[in-house]
Amino acid sequence: MENSWDKMEKLPEYDMLVFCHLRWDFVYQRPQHLITRLSKKYNILVVEEPIGRIENSENKPELFEITNSLHVLRPRINQLHELGSYLNEHIKQRTFQISWFYSAAFISVLESTEFETVVYDCMDELTLFKGASPELIEQENNLLSVADVVFTGGKSLFESKNKKHNNVHCFPSSVDINHFSGSQLNKVTKPKDLENITKKIVGYFGVIDERIDLDLIKETAQKMPNHDFVMIGPICKIEEEDLPRVENIHYLGMKSYEELPQYLHFFDFAMMPFALNDSTKFISPTKTLEYMSAMKPIISTKIKDVLRDYSDCVNLINGSEDFCNVIENPIETYKNQYKTILENTSWDKTAKSMINLIEKVTA
């Protein structure tokens, strides 16, 4: 993304400020899907986590123009508690219609910036993630005390947050069906980094971090030498040396959202090899529906939200023996169930429902 700060004569009036712990140009997921759609109604500034000041530099703000109504700001400050004064310095506007939080770590901004409506879209239980700040629990409690409406990214999160707020709504991650079904592909050519992978592919795309059961992948790959295990995505919060190195495990790095359908087309199985630990206790994986859109048989560990919603069409496993067994004998009748599930979901519907709820609390 190219810095547009100097090119813009002045910043527009924003209706909504979104505070997000994820980089806009990182893995394309819930924030990008929803905020892009919301920007058709609101002028939005997405504020990312600070990247720190550079010594002996002007430290100009990094501002990226995604569309006319959607901009991304990457603040040049060292600490989040400086964000409020930083925004006041660089944005003349003092009052905004909506603040939208993806992380409670940004809550100090409410001390110096006025918002008519506070929205908390809780997509993950960040307090349980590796490296989470010990202050995050208190910050989230404070955010919940001032939020007008709370959205959650799955049923388990809803059950947790519903105990702490009186206006919580469950919006599991959705999907752009046409994007992943392959209907938008001009031609189906095998990506170059798959050309030498000739066995049946058991594939994954997404962040590779502490949520992935690396031992499970290693053990299964060793037991299934006639299959290739392909891992697509960035490596975060773990080290390269933590990755299992087996001849039939391939790490292809991060791919763009536009590229993913091309890779998914060549998966024989799509996997969600999540570890069952604190960081996965509340997850509702976006990739479940993305895999379904491509009509791929899915193999998953027993994540709570996957187990209770998709047990009739997803191959659920306990360990490497189960993993091997379902590769050999997968559920055969999954496509009809997929179609029924997909008929009832879309990011467009989710965004529209969220807007309706926001308008209710602002009425």
TIDOTI-60002 format. One record per residue (C-alpha): residue number from 1; residue in three letters; z, y, x. Coordinates in Angstrom, 2 decimals, decimal comma. Example, Ala and Ser with C-alpha at 12.3 -4.5 7.8 and 13.67 -1.06 7.14 Angstrom:
<pts>
i: 1 aa: ALA zz: 7,80 yy: -4,50 xx: 12,30
i: 2 aa: SER zz: 7,14 yy: -1,06 xx: 13,67
</pts>
This chain:
<pts>
i: 1 aa: MET zz: 0,00 yy: 0,00 xx: 0,00
i: 2 aa: GLU zz: -0,90 yy: 3,48 xx: 1,25
i: 3 aa: ASN zz: 1,67 yy: 6,30 xx: 1,27
i: 4 aa: SER zz: 0,57 yy: 8,87 xx: -1,32
i: 5 aa: TRP zz: 3,40 yy: 11,38 xx: -0,81
i: 6 aa: ASP zz: 1,30 yy: 13,98 xx: 1,03
i: 7 aa: LYS zz: -1,72 yy: 13,47 xx: -1,23
i: 8 aa: MET zz: 0,13 yy: 14,30 xx: -4,45
i: 9 aa: GLU zz: 0,48 yy: 18,01 xx: -5,05
i: 10 aa: LYS zz: 3,60 yy: 17,41 xx: -7,11
i: 11 aa: LEU zz: 5,34 yy: 14,46 xx: -8,71
i: 12 aa: PRO zz: 4,82 yy: 13,98 xx: -12,44
i: 13 aa: GLU zz: 7,58 yy: 14,04 xx: -15,02
i: 14 aa: TYR zz: 8,96 yy: 10,50 xx: -15,25
i: 15 aa: ASP zz: 10,24 yy: 8,88 xx: -18,44
i: 16 aa: MET zz: 11,82 yy: 5,93 xx: -16,66
i: 17 aa: LEU zz: 13,34 yy: 5,21 xx: -13,26
i: 18 aa: VAL zz: 13,47 yy: 1,54 xx: -12,32
i: 19 aa: PHE zz: 15,91 yy: 0,46 xx: -9,60
i: 20 aa: CYS zz: 14,82 yy: -2,78 xx: -7,99
i: 21 aa: HIS zz: 16,09 yy: -4,87 xx: -5,07
i: 22 aa: LEU zz: 12,65 yy: -6,50 xx: -4,64
i: 23 aa: ARG zz: 9,67 yy: -4,92 xx: -2,91
i: 24 aa: TRP zz: 6,76 yy: -4,17 xx: -5,22
i: 25 aa: ASP zz: 4,32 yy: -5,72 xx: -2,73
i: 26 aa: PHE zz: 6,45 yy: -8,88 xx: -2,32
i: 27 aa: VAL zz: 5,99 yy: -11,95 xx: -4,55
i: 28 aa: TYR zz: 4,52 yy: -10,82 xx: -7,89
i: 29 aa: GLN zz: 7,11 yy: -11,73 xx: -10,48
i: 30 aa: ARG zz: 9,14 yy: -10,49 xx: -13,45
i: 31 aa: PRO zz: 9,56 yy: -6,81 xx: -12,42
i: 32 aa: GLN zz: 5,86 yy: -6,34 xx: -11,67
i: 33 aa: HIS zz: 4,77 yy: -8,09 xx: -14,87
i: 34 aa: LEU zz: 7,09 yy: -6,13 xx: -17,13
i: 35 aa: ILE zz: 7,04 yy: -2,71 xx: -15,49
i: 36 aa: THR zz: 3,23 yy: -2,71 xx: -15,28
i: 37 aa: ARG zz: 3,08 yy: -3,30 xx: -19,02
i: 38 aa: LEU zz: 5,82 yy: -0,77 xx: -19,78
i: 39 aa: SER zz: 3,89 yy: 1,84 xx: -17,79
i: 40 aa: LYS zz: 1,28 yy: 1,87 xx: -20,55
i: 41 aa: LYS zz: 3,90 yy: 3,63 xx: -22,69
i: 42 aa: TYR zz: 6,11 yy: 5,37 xx: -20,11
i: 43 aa: ASN zz: 5,59 yy: 7,27 xx: -16,87
i: 44 aa: ILE zz: 7,59 yy: 5,16 xx: -14,44
i: 45 aa: LEU zz: 8,98 yy: 5,54 xx: -10,94
i: 46 aa: VAL zz: 10,16 yy: 2,29 xx: -9,34
i: 47 aa: VAL zz: 12,85 yy: 2,96 xx: -6,72
i: 48 aa: GLU zz: 13,18 yy: 0,17 xx: -4,15
i: 49 aa: GLU zz: 16,05 yy: -0,56 xx: -1,80
i: 50 aa: PRO zz: 16,23 yy: 1,91 xx: 1,12
i: 51 aa: ILE zz: 14,41 yy: 1,10 xx: 4,35
i: 52 aa: GLY zz: 16,56 yy: 3,29 xx: 6,60
i: 53 aa: ARG zz: 15,94 yy: 6,46 xx: 8,52
i: 54 aa: ILE zz: 13,93 yy: 6,54 xx: 11,73
i: 55 aa: GLU zz: 15,35 yy: 8,60 xx: 14,58
i: 56 aa: ASN zz: 13,28 yy: 11,60 xx: 15,69
i: 57 aa: SER zz: 11,12 yy: 11,34 xx: 12,57
i: 58 aa: GLU zz: 10,54 yy: 13,56 xx: 9,53
i: 59 aa: ASN zz: 11,52 yy: 10,56 xx: 7,40
i: 60 aa: LYS zz: 9,11 yy: 11,56 xx: 4,66
i: 61 aa: PRO zz: 9,49 yy: 9,58 xx: 1,44
i: 62 aa: GLU zz: 7,16 yy: 6,63 xx: 1,07
i: 63 aa: LEU zz: 5,52 yy: 6,92 xx: -2,33
i: 64 aa: PHE zz: 2,88 yy: 4,51 xx: -3,57
i: 65 aa: GLU zz: 0,63 yy: 5,21 xx: -6,54
i: 66 aa: ILE zz: 0,02 yy: 1,92 xx: -8,34
i: 67 aa: THR zz: -1,58 yy: 3,66 xx: -11,35
i: 68 aa: ASN zz: -1,46 yy: 7,20 xx: -12,75
i: 69 aa: SER zz: 1,66 yy: 6,27 xx: -14,73
i: 70 aa: LEU zz: 3,34 yy: 3,94 xx: -12,22
i: 71 aa: HIS zz: 4,62 yy: 4,97 xx: -8,80
i: 72 aa: VAL zz: 6,84 yy: 3,18 xx: -6,29
i: 73 aa: LEU zz: 9,31 yy: 5,02 xx: -4,06
i: 74 aa: ARG zz: 10,69 yy: 3,49 xx: -0,87
i: 75 aa: PRO zz: 13,60 yy: 5,76 xx: 0,13
i: 76 aa: ARG zz: 14,20 yy: 6,70 xx: 3,77
i: 77 aa: ILE zz: 18,01 yy: 6,57 xx: 3,65
i: 78 aa: ASN zz: 20,57 yy: 4,33 xx: 5,28
i: 79 aa: GLN zz: 22,95 yy: 3,61 xx: 2,39
i: 80 aa: LEU zz: 22,50 yy: 3,19 xx: -1,36
i: 81 aa: HIS zz: 25,30 yy: 5,66 xx: -2,10
i: 82 aa: GLU zz: 22,99 yy: 8,37 xx: -0,69
i: 83 aa: LEU zz: 20,31 yy: 7,61 xx: -3,28
i: 84 aa: GLY zz: 21,42 yy: 10,07 xx: -5,96
i: 85 aa: SER zz: 21,32 yy: 13,09 xx: -3,66
i: 86 aa: TYR zz: 18,08 yy: 11,81 xx: -2,14
i: 87 aa: LEU zz: 16,41 yy: 11,68 xx: -5,56
i: 88 aa: ASN zz: 17,74 yy: 15,14 xx: -6,42
i: 89 aa: GLU zz: 16,23 yy: 16,45 xx: -3,20
i: 90 aa: HIS zz: 12,78 yy: 15,00 xx: -3,74
i: 91 aa: ILE zz: 12,44 yy: 14,91 xx: -7,54
i: 92 aa: LYS zz: 12,98 yy: 18,22 xx: -9,31
i: 93 aa: GLN zz: 13,63 yy: 16,50 xx: -12,62
i: 94 aa: ARG zz: 17,32 yy: 15,97 xx: -13,43
i: 95 aa: THR zz: 17,27 yy: 14,17 xx: -16,78
i: 96 aa: PHE zz: 15,30 yy: 11,03 xx: -17,60
i: 97 aa: GLN zz: 14,80 yy: 9,08 xx: -20,78
i: 98 aa: ILE zz: 15,53 yy: 5,61 xx: -19,35
i: 99 aa: SER zz: 17,11 yy: 4,03 xx: -16,28
i: 100 aa: TRP zz: 16,22 yy: 0,36 xx: -15,78
i: 101 aa: PHE zz: 18,28 yy: -1,69 xx: -13,34
i: 102 aa: TYR zz: 17,36 yy: -4,97 xx: -11,69
i: 103 aa: SER zz: 20,38 yy: -4,81 xx: -9,42
i: 104 aa: ALA zz: 23,80 yy: -3,31 xx: -10,05
i: 105 aa: ALA zz: 23,92 yy: -2,26 xx: -6,37
i: 106 aa: PHE zz: 22,11 yy: 0,96 xx: -7,42
i: 107 aa: ILE zz: 24,79 yy: 2,01 xx: -9,91
i: 108 aa: SER zz: 26,03 yy: 5,00 xx: -7,87
i: 109 aa: VAL zz: 22,85 yy: 6,85 xx: -8,90
i: 110 aa: LEU zz: 24,38 yy: 7,30 xx: -12,36
i: 111 aa: GLU zz: 26,94 yy: 9,70 xx: -10,85
i: 112 aa: SER zz: 24,33 yy: 12,33 xx: -10,03
i: 113 aa: THR zz: 21,36 yy: 11,63 xx: -12,33
i: 114 aa: GLU zz: 21,40 yy: 11,75 xx: -16,10
i: 115 aa: PHE zz: 19,73 yy: 9,14 xx: -18,29
i: 116 aa: GLU zz: 19,59 yy: 8,97 xx: -22,07
i: 117 aa: THR zz: 19,44 yy: 5,16 xx: -22,07
i: 118 aa: VAL zz: 20,63 yy: 2,60 xx: -19,51
i: 119 aa: VAL zz: 18,89 yy: -0,79 xx: -19,42
i: 120 aa: TYR zz: 19,98 yy: -3,78 xx: -17,32
i: 121 aa: ASP zz: 17,32 yy: -6,48 xx: -16,93
i: 122 aa: CYS zz: 19,31 yy: -9,27 xx: -15,30
i: 123 aa: MET zz: 16,69 yy: -11,63 xx: -13,88
i: 124 aa: ASP zz: 19,01 yy: -13,47 xx: -11,46
i: 125 aa: GLU zz: 22,72 yy: -13,93 xx: -10,80
i: 126 aa: LEU zz: 22,52 yy: -11,93 xx: -7,58
i: 127 aa: THR zz: 26,24 yy: -12,22 xx: -6,91
i: 128 aa: LEU zz: 25,71 yy: -15,90 xx: -6,07
i: 129 aa: PHE zz: 22,79 yy: -15,38 xx: -3,68
i: 130 aa: LYS zz: 23,14 yy: -15,82 xx: 0,05
i: 131 aa: GLY zz: 24,25 yy: -12,59 xx: 1,73
i: 132 aa: ALA zz: 25,33 yy: -10,92 xx: -1,53
i: 133 aa: SER zz: 27,63 yy: -7,94 xx: -1,11
i: 134 aa: PRO zz: 31,26 yy: -8,64 xx: -2,11
i: 135 aa: GLU zz: 31,13 yy: -5,35 xx: -4,05
i: 136 aa: LEU zz: 28,34 yy: -6,58 xx: -6,32
i: 137 aa: ILE zz: 30,63 yy: -8,19 xx: -8,94
i: 138 aa: GLU zz: 32,51 yy: -4,94 xx: -9,49
i: 139 aa: GLN zz: 29,25 yy: -2,97 xx: -9,50
i: 140 aa: GLU zz: 27,81 yy: -5,26 xx: -12,16
i: 141 aa: ASN zz: 30,94 yy: -4,95 xx: -14,31
i: 142 aa: ASN zz: 30,57 yy: -1,18 xx: -14,09
i: 143 aa: LEU zz: 26,89 yy: -1,37 xx: -15,00
i: 144 aa: LEU zz: 27,65 yy: -3,59 xx: -17,98
i: 145 aa: SER zz: 30,25 yy: -1,09 xx: -19,16
i: 146 aa: VAL zz: 27,65 yy: 1,72 xx: -19,38
i: 147 aa: ALA zz: 24,46 yy: -0,21 xx: -20,23
i: 148 aa: ASP zz: 23,04 yy: 0,38 xx: -23,71
i: 149 aa: VAL zz: 21,09 yy: -2,87 xx: -23,72
i: 150 aa: VAL zz: 21,03 yy: -5,95 xx: -21,46
i: 151 aa: PHE zz: 18,14 yy: -8,36 xx: -21,03
i: 152 aa: THR zz: 18,46 yy: -11,71 xx: -19,27
i: 153 aa: GLY zz: 15,83 yy: -13,84 xx: -17,54
i: 154 aa: GLY zz: 17,03 yy: -17,13 xx: -19,03
i: 155 aa: LYS zz: 19,41 yy: -18,85 xx: -21,43
i: 156 aa: SER zz: 22,10 yy: -19,62 xx: -18,85
i: 157 aa: LEU zz: 22,21 yy: -15,97 xx: -17,81
i: 158 aa: PHE zz: 22,37 yy: -14,96 xx: -21,48
i: 159 aa: GLU zz: 25,37 yy: -17,20 xx: -22,06
i: 160 aa: SER zz: 27,10 yy: -15,63 xx: -19,05
i: 161 aa: LYS zz: 26,35 yy: -11,95 xx: -19,80
i: 162 aa: ASN zz: 26,80 yy: -12,25 xx: -23,56
i: 163 aa: LYS zz: 30,53 yy: -12,65 xx: -22,91
i: 164 aa: LYS zz: 30,61 yy: -9,25 xx: -21,21
i: 165 aa: HIS zz: 28,41 yy: -7,04 xx: -23,41
i: 166 aa: ASN zz: 27,73 yy: -6,65 xx: -27,13
i: 167 aa: ASN zz: 23,97 yy: -6,05 xx: -26,94
i: 168 aa: VAL zz: 22,47 yy: -8,82 xx: -24,80
i: 169 aa: HIS zz: 19,03 yy: -10,32 xx: -25,44
i: 170 aa: CYS zz: 17,49 yy: -13,39 xx: -23,81
i: 171 aa: PHE zz: 13,95 yy: -12,96 xx: -22,48
i: 172 aa: PRO zz: 13,06 yy: -15,93 xx: -20,26
i: 173 aa: SER zz: 10,30 yy: -15,20 xx: -17,79
i: 174 aa: SER zz: 6,89 yy: -15,48 xx: -19,40
i: 175 aa: VAL zz: 3,34 yy: -15,97 xx: -18,12
i: 176 aa: ASP zz: -0,17 yy: -14,57 xx: -18,02
i: 177 aa: ILE zz: -1,84 yy: -17,74 xx: -19,26
i: 178 aa: ASN zz: -5,42 yy: -16,69 xx: -18,56
i: 179 aa: HIS zz: -4,58 yy: -15,82 xx: -14,97
i: 180 aa: PHE zz: -3,22 yy: -19,26 xx: -14,11
i: 181 aa: SER zz: -5,41 yy: -21,40 xx: -16,36
i: 182 aa: GLY zz: -8,31 yy: -20,83 xx: -14,01
i: 183 aa: SER zz: -10,43 yy: -19,24 xx: -16,74
i: 184 aa: GLN zz: -10,77 yy: -16,09 xx: -14,64
i: 185 aa: LEU zz: -11,95 yy: -17,86 xx: -11,51
i: 186 aa: ASN zz: -15,58 yy: -17,06 xx: -10,70
i: 187 aa: LYS zz: -15,94 yy: -20,29 xx: -8,77
i: 188 aa: VAL zz: -13,59 yy: -23,03 xx: -7,73
i: 189 aa: THR zz: -13,90 yy: -23,29 xx: -3,98
i: 190 aa: LYS zz: -11,23 yy: -24,84 xx: -1,84
i: 191 aa: PRO zz: -9,32 yy: -22,25 xx: 0,21
i: 192 aa: LYS zz: -9,93 yy: -22,61 xx: 3,93
i: 193 aa: ASP zz: -6,32 yy: -23,53 xx: 4,73
i: 194 aa: LEU zz: -6,57 yy: -26,43 xx: 2,28
i: 195 aa: GLU zz: -9,82 yy: -27,81 xx: 3,67
i: 196 aa: ASN zz: -8,09 yy: -30,15 xx: 6,14
i: 197 aa: ILE zz: -5,57 yy: -31,28 xx: 3,55
i: 198 aa: THR zz: -7,35 yy: -34,26 xx: 2,07
i: 199 aa: LYS zz: -4,63 yy: -36,35 xx: 0,41
i: 200 aa: LYS zz: -3,24 yy: -35,75 xx: -3,06
i: 201 aa: ILE zz: -1,33 yy: -32,47 xx: -3,05
i: 202 aa: VAL zz: 2,21 yy: -31,99 xx: -4,28
i: 203 aa: GLY zz: 2,39 yy: -28,20 xx: -4,21
i: 204 aa: TYR zz: 4,88 yy: -25,36 xx: -4,56
i: 205 aa: PHE zz: 4,47 yy: -21,61 xx: -4,60
i: 206 aa: GLY zz: 7,26 yy: -19,07 xx: -4,55
i: 207 aa: VAL zz: 9,95 yy: -17,80 xx: -2,22
i: 208 aa: ILE zz: 11,20 yy: -20,38 xx: 0,27
i: 209 aa: ASP zz: 14,91 yy: -19,65 xx: 0,64
i: 210 aa: GLU zz: 18,38 yy: -21,13 xx: 0,17
i: 211 aa: ARG zz: 17,43 yy: -22,25 xx: -3,34
i: 212 aa: ILE zz: 14,97 yy: -24,86 xx: -2,05
i: 213 aa: ASP zz: 16,22 yy: -28,40 xx: -1,33
i: 214 aa: LEU zz: 14,58 yy: -28,82 xx: 2,06
i: 215 aa: ASP zz: 16,16 yy: -32,24 xx: 2,63
i: 216 aa: LEU zz: 14,65 yy: -33,48 xx: -0,63
i: 217 aa: ILE zz: 11,18 yy: -32,38 xx: 0,44
i: 218 aa: LYS zz: 11,57 yy: -33,92 xx: 3,88
i: 219 aa: GLU zz: 12,82 yy: -37,28 xx: 2,59
i: 220 aa: THR zz: 10,13 yy: -37,50 xx: -0,09
i: 221 aa: ALA zz: 7,34 yy: -36,56 xx: 2,32
i: 222 aa: GLN zz: 8,51 yy: -39,26 xx: 4,75
i: 223 aa: LYS zz: 8,48 yy: -41,84 xx: 1,95
i: 224 aa: MET zz: 5,08 yy: -40,71 xx: 0,62
i: 225 aa: PRO zz: 2,76 yy: -40,48 xx: 3,67
i: 226 aa: ASN zz: -0,31 yy: -40,74 xx: 1,43
i: 227 aa: HIS zz: 0,48 yy: -37,38 xx: -0,18
i: 228 aa: ASP zz: 0,48 yy: -33,88 xx: 1,26
i: 229 aa: PHE zz: 3,31 yy: -31,50 xx: 0,42
i: 230 aa: VAL zz: 2,11 yy: -27,91 xx: 0,39
i: 231 aa: MET zz: 4,54 yy: -24,99 xx: 0,46
i: 232 aa: ILE zz: 3,12 yy: -21,55 xx: -0,33
i: 233 aa: GLY zz: 5,28 yy: -18,46 xx: -0,06
i: 234 aa: PRO zz: 7,38 yy: -16,24 xx: 2,20
i: 235 aa: ILE zz: 10,43 yy: -17,56 xx: 4,04
i: 236 aa: CYS zz: 13,57 yy: -15,54 xx: 3,22
i: 237 aa: LYS zz: 17,22 yy: -15,75 xx: 4,24
i: 238 aa: ILE zz: 16,64 yy: -19,01 xx: 6,13
i: 239 aa: GLU zz: 15,21 yy: -19,54 xx: 9,60
i: 240 aa: GLU zz: 11,90 yy: -21,13 xx: 10,59
i: 241 aa: GLU zz: 13,84 yy: -23,84 xx: 12,40
i: 242 aa: ASP zz: 15,51 yy: -24,78 xx: 9,10
i: 243 aa: LEU zz: 12,18 yy: -25,96 xx: 7,70
i: 244 aa: PRO zz: 11,52 yy: -29,71 xx: 7,81
i: 245 aa: ARG zz: 8,66 yy: -30,55 xx: 10,14
i: 246 aa: VAL zz: 6,88 yy: -33,66 xx: 8,90
i: 247 aa: GLU zz: 3,18 yy: -34,33 xx: 9,43
i: 248 aa: ASN zz: 2,37 yy: -34,19 xx: 5,72
i: 249 aa: ILE zz: 4,35 yy: -31,00 xx: 4,94
i: 250 aa: HIS zz: 2,24 yy: -27,84 xx: 5,24
i: 251 aa: TYR zz: 3,48 yy: -24,23 xx: 5,16
i: 252 aa: LEU zz: 0,66 yy: -21,88 xx: 4,21
i: 253 aa: GLY zz: 2,58 yy: -18,61 xx: 4,08
i: 254 aa: MET zz: 2,52 yy: -15,99 xx: 1,36
i: 255 aa: LYS zz: -0,52 yy: -15,63 xx: -0,90
i: 256 aa: SER zz: -1,32 yy: -12,79 xx: -3,26
i: 257 aa: TYR zz: -0,88 yy: -13,13 xx: -7,00
i: 258 aa: GLU zz: -4,68 yy: -13,06 xx: -7,31
i: 259 aa: GLU zz: -5,04 yy: -15,99 xx: -4,90
i: 260 aa: LEU zz: -2,47 yy: -18,32 xx: -6,47
i: 261 aa: PRO zz: -4,69 yy: -19,78 xx: -9,25
i: 262 aa: GLN zz: -7,23 yy: -20,89 xx: -6,64
i: 263 aa: TYR zz: -4,55 yy: -22,86 xx: -4,79
i: 264 aa: LEU zz: -2,93 yy: -24,16 xx: -7,95
i: 265 aa: HIS zz: -6,28 yy: -25,59 xx: -9,05
i: 266 aa: PHE zz: -6,14 yy: -28,06 xx: -6,15
i: 267 aa: PHE zz: -2,55 yy: -29,22 xx: -6,76
i: 268 aa: ASP zz: -2,30 yy: -32,76 xx: -8,11
i: 269 aa: PHE zz: 1,37 yy: -32,15 xx: -8,85
i: 270 aa: ALA zz: 3,28 yy: -28,87 xx: -9,03
i: 271 aa: MET zz: 6,86 yy: -29,08 xx: -7,84
i: 272 aa: MET zz: 10,09 yy: -27,13 xx: -8,27
i: 273 aa: PRO zz: 12,32 yy: -28,75 xx: -5,63
i: 274 aa: PHE zz: 15,36 yy: -26,55 xx: -6,19
i: 275 aa: ALA zz: 18,73 yy: -27,40 xx: -4,75
i: 276 aa: LEU zz: 21,54 yy: -27,60 xx: -7,29
i: 277 aa: ASN zz: 23,89 yy: -24,95 xx: -5,90
i: 278 aa: ASP zz: 25,42 yy: -21,61 xx: -6,85
i: 279 aa: SER zz: 22,19 yy: -19,70 xx: -6,23
i: 280 aa: THR zz: 20,28 yy: -21,86 xx: -8,75
i: 281 aa: LYS zz: 22,99 yy: -22,18 xx: -11,41
i: 282 aa: PHE zz: 21,42 yy: -19,52 xx: -13,65
i: 283 aa: ILE zz: 17,74 yy: -19,53 xx: -12,68
i: 284 aa: SER zz: 14,89 yy: -19,91 xx: -15,16
i: 285 aa: PRO zz: 11,88 yy: -20,38 xx: -12,87
i: 286 aa: THR zz: 8,85 yy: -18,23 xx: -13,70
i: 287 aa: LYS zz: 6,59 yy: -20,79 xx: -12,07
i: 288 aa: THR zz: 7,34 yy: -23,39 xx: -14,77
i: 289 aa: LEU zz: 5,02 yy: -21,67 xx: -17,23
i: 290 aa: GLU zz: 2,54 yy: -20,74 xx: -14,51
i: 291 aa: TYR zz: 2,20 yy: -24,40 xx: -13,57
i: 292 aa: MET zz: 1,88 yy: -25,29 xx: -17,26
i: 293 aa: SER zz: -0,94 yy: -22,79 xx: -17,73
i: 294 aa: ALA zz: -2,95 yy: -24,75 xx: -15,15
i: 295 aa: MET zz: -2,09 yy: -28,00 xx: -16,95
i: 296 aa: LYS zz: -0,50 yy: -29,53 xx: -13,87
i: 297 aa: PRO zz: 2,10 yy: -32,31 xx: -14,06
i: 298 aa: ILE zz: 5,39 yy: -30,74 xx: -12,99
i: 299 aa: ILE zz: 8,15 yy: -32,34 xx: -10,95
i: 300 aa: SER zz: 11,50 yy: -30,57 xx: -10,95
i: 301 aa: THR zz: 15,11 yy: -31,10 xx: -10,04
i: 302 aa: LYS zz: 17,50 yy: -30,79 xx: -12,97
i: 303 aa: ILE zz: 17,86 yy: -27,02 xx: -13,18
i: 304 aa: LYS zz: 19,85 yy: -26,34 xx: -16,36
i: 305 aa: ASP zz: 17,30 yy: -24,15 xx: -18,14
i: 306 aa: VAL zz: 14,43 yy: -26,48 xx: -17,22
i: 307 aa: LEU zz: 16,40 yy: -29,55 xx: -18,32
i: 308 aa: ARG zz: 17,24 yy: -28,25 xx: -21,77
i: 309 aa: ASP zz: 13,91 yy: -26,59 xx: -22,57
i: 310 aa: TYR zz: 11,30 yy: -28,84 xx: -20,96
i: 311 aa: SER zz: 12,77 yy: -32,32 xx: -20,56
i: 312 aa: ASP zz: 10,06 yy: -33,86 xx: -22,75
i: 313 aa: CYS zz: 7,17 yy: -32,66 xx: -20,58
i: 314 aa: VAL zz: 8,54 yy: -32,01 xx: -17,07
i: 315 aa: ASN zz: 9,25 yy: -34,91 xx: -14,70
i: 316 aa: LEU zz: 12,95 yy: -34,43 xx: -13,88
i: 317 aa: ILE zz: 14,38 yy: -35,96 xx: -10,72
i: 318 aa: ASN zz: 17,74 yy: -36,54 xx: -9,04
i: 319 aa: GLY zz: 16,62 yy: -37,32 xx: -5,49
i: 320 aa: SER zz: 13,82 yy: -38,54 xx: -3,27
i: 321 aa: GLU zz: 13,63 yy: -41,98 xx: -4,90
i: 322 aa: ASP zz: 13,09 yy: -40,34 xx: -8,30
i: 323 aa: PHE zz: 10,61 yy: -37,95 xx: -6,72
i: 324 aa: CYS zz: 8,54 yy: -40,85 xx: -5,37
i: 325 aa: ASN zz: 8,72 yy: -42,74 xx: -8,67
i: 326 aa: VAL zz: 7,42 yy: -39,87 xx: -10,79
i: 327 aa: ILE zz: 4,58 yy: -39,22 xx: -8,35
i: 328 aa: GLU zz: 3,54 yy: -42,82 xx: -8,97
i: 329 aa: ASN zz: 4,34 yy: -42,79 xx: -12,70
i: 330 aa: PRO zz: 4,35 yy: -39,24 xx: -14,13
i: 331 aa: ILE zz: 4,69 yy: -38,29 xx: -17,79
i: 332 aa: GLU zz: 1,21 yy: -38,72 xx: -19,26
i: 333 aa: THR zz: 1,54 yy: -36,82 xx: -22,54
i: 334 aa: TYR zz: 2,51 yy: -33,42 xx: -21,18
i: 335 aa: LYS zz: -0,58 yy: -31,34 xx: -22,03
i: 336 aa: ASN zz: 0,02 yy: -31,13 xx: -25,79
i: 337 aa: GLN zz: 3,61 yy: -30,03 xx: -25,21
i: 338 aa: TYR zz: 2,41 yy: -27,43 xx: -22,70
i: 339 aa: LYS zz: -0,02 yy: -25,97 xx: -25,24
i: 340 aa: THR zz: 2,70 yy: -25,65 xx: -27,87
i: 341 aa: ILE zz: 5,05 yy: -23,93 xx: -25,41
i: 342 aa: LEU zz: 2,40 yy: -21,55 xx: -24,12
i: 343 aa: GLU zz: 1,29 yy: -20,50 xx: -27,60
i: 344 aa: ASN zz: 4,67 yy: -18,86 xx: -28,11
i: 345 aa: THR zz: 4,95 yy: -16,82 xx: -24,95
i: 346 aa: SER zz: 3,29 yy: -14,00 xx: -23,04
i: 347 aa: TRP zz: 4,41 yy: -11,07 xx: -20,90
i: 348 aa: ASP zz: 2,74 yy: -8,75 xx: -23,45
i: 349 aa: LYS zz: 4,98 yy: -10,07 xx: -26,25
i: 350 aa: THR zz: 8,06 yy: -9,83 xx: -24,03
i: 351 aa: ALA zz: 7,36 yy: -6,23 xx: -23,03
i: 352 aa: LYS zz: 6,68 yy: -5,22 xx: -26,65
i: 353 aa: SER zz: 9,96 yy: -6,79 xx: -27,83
i: 354 aa: MET zz: 11,89 yy: -5,02 xx: -25,07
i: 355 aa: ILE zz: 10,36 yy: -1,66 xx: -26,02
i: 356 aa: ASN zz: 11,39 yy: -2,21 xx: -29,66
i: 357 aa: LEU zz: 14,98 yy: -2,89 xx: -28,60
i: 358 aa: ILE zz: 15,07 yy: 0,19 xx: -26,36
i: 359 aa: GLU zz: 13,77 yy: 2,34 xx: -29,20
i: 360 aa: LYS zz: 16,53 yy: 0,99 xx: -31,46
i: 361 aa: VAL zz: 19,30 yy: 2,11 xx: -29,12
i: 362 aa: THR zz: 17,66 yy: 5,52 xx: -28,60
i: 363 aa: ALA zz: 17,05 yy: 6,15 xx: -32,32
</pts>
